[in-house]
Amino acid sequence: MNVNPSVPAKTAAEFIAYAKANPGRINMGSAGTGTVIHLSGELFKAMTGVNLVHVPYRGGAPAMTDLIGGQVQVVEGDPMAFKITTPLDLMLAEAVLGGQ
């Protein structure tokens, strides 16, 4: 999971708490409806109980462009498609994968 720096969270727990405090106000970009990236975001939502708004794109590159530009606050991504760039990215990946 890649998170825009405007999100005031430094850990996975802080992100989940922030998302729960702001239901329906955080946009989650994906590489398209029904893609693995989209479904992993839906799994994250189900496992944590957060309400993120799904914003489907036609591929990962446009989603990442809007993440960098701030149009979406979070984009799910697989390790091959997106480079983990911050400690929060790594923590969120570990939270979803169970530390494996």
Buried (B, 14 or more C-beta within 10 A) or exposed (E): BBBBEEBEBEEBEBBBBBBEEBEEEBBBBBBBEEBBBBEBBBEBBEEBEBBBEBBBBEBBEBBBBBBEEEBBBBBBBEEEBBEBEEEBBEBBBEBBEEEE
